[in-house]
Amino acid sequence: MSKSQLNHFRVILNEWKAELSQDIDRTVHTMQDELTSHADPNDRASQESDMALELRNRDRERKLIKKIDETLRNIESQDYGYCTGCGEEIGLKRLEARPTATLCIDCKTLDEIREKQMAG
C-alpha cells in the first residue's frame, strides 16, 4: 500500500475516533445533567432504561475506539491492509467500507460460515 493510501486511512480513522470520543463525552454530560433533574418515579424508570441503552451503545463505541487505535498502530508498523488469516492484501474497497478490517473477504466469509455452524 502506498504512503498516500496509508495517510488516507490514517485520516479517516482519526476523524472517526474523534467523532466517537465527542459522542461519548456528550453522553456523559447529558447523563450528568439528567441525573440532577427531579423526575417522578415513572419518569425515573423510563430515564434509567434509556440510560442503560445509552451506556451499552457507548461501551460498543469505546470498543470500536480500541479497534481504531489498534488499526492506527498497524498503519505505523506497516502491517495495515494485510489479512491476519492468510497474509494476503485486504482489498482497498473492503478497507474503504470497513477501515478496521483485519480479514480479507474470503477469510471473513469462512469465519462467518464457521460461526453459523457452531451456533447451529
N, C-alpha and C positions, 0 to 999 in steps of 0.2 A: 504494500500500500504506500502511495506517495506521501510526502511530507504535507502537502496541501490537503490531501484527503484526511490524514490524521488530525490536522488542525481543524478541519471542518467538523469532525466528530467530537473533538475536544470542546469546541464552542457550543455545539448542540447539547452535550452532556452538562456542561457548566451552567448553561441557561436553564435547562430542565431542573437541575439541582437547586438553583437559586429560586425558581418558581415554587418548587415543593417546600423549601425552607420557609418562604414567605407564607404559604398556606398554613403550615404548622404553627408559625408564630401568631398568625391572625386567629387561628382556632383557640390557642392558649389564651389570648387576650379576651376573646369573645366569651369563653367559658368562665374566666375570672369575673367578667362583668355580670354574667348571668347568675353566678353563684351569690352575688351580693344583692340581687333583687329578691324581694319577699313575695314569692308566689304562694297561692293557696295549695293545699295538698294535691289536688288533681293536676294542677299545672306543674307542680313539682315532679310528680311521677312521669308526666309526659316529657318534661325537661331532662330528667335523668335518663330516660330511654334514648332521647335524641343525643345526649352527651355520650352514651355508651357506643352508639353507632359512629359518632364523630371520632371517638378515640380509636375505634377499630380501623377506620379509614386512615387516620394519622399514623397508626402503627404500620400499616401497609406502606405509607409514604416514607416512613423512616427506613424501612427495609429496602425500599427502592433507592433511597439516597445511599445506603451502604453499597448496593449493587453498582450504582453510578460511580462511587468512589473507587470501587474495585476495578471497574472498567477504565477509569482515568489512569489508575496505576498500570494497567495492561498497556495503555497507549504509551505511557512513559517508558516502560520496559520493552516496548516494541513487540509485545505478544498479542496486541489487539488485532482482531479480524481473522484469527485462526481458530478453528473448531477444536474444542477440548476433547472431543470424541475421537476424531480421525486425523486431526492435524492439518486438514486441508483449509484453504481460504474460505471464509464465510462470504457469500455474495454481497456486493455493495447494496443491492436492492433490499436484501434482508436486513442489513445493518441500518439502512435508512429507515426502514419500518420499525426496527427494534434495535436501537444503538447499543443496548446492553446484552445482545445475543452472544452466547458462548458456544452454541452448536450450529453447524450448518443445517440446511433444511432437511437433508437426508437423515442425519443423526437425530435431529429433533423429531422427525416423523417416526423413526424407530423407537425413540424414547416414549412417545405418546402411545404407540401400539403396545409396548411393554406395560405401561401404566394401565391401559384398558384391560389387558389380560390379567394383571394382578388384581384389579378391582372386581373382575367378573368371576 
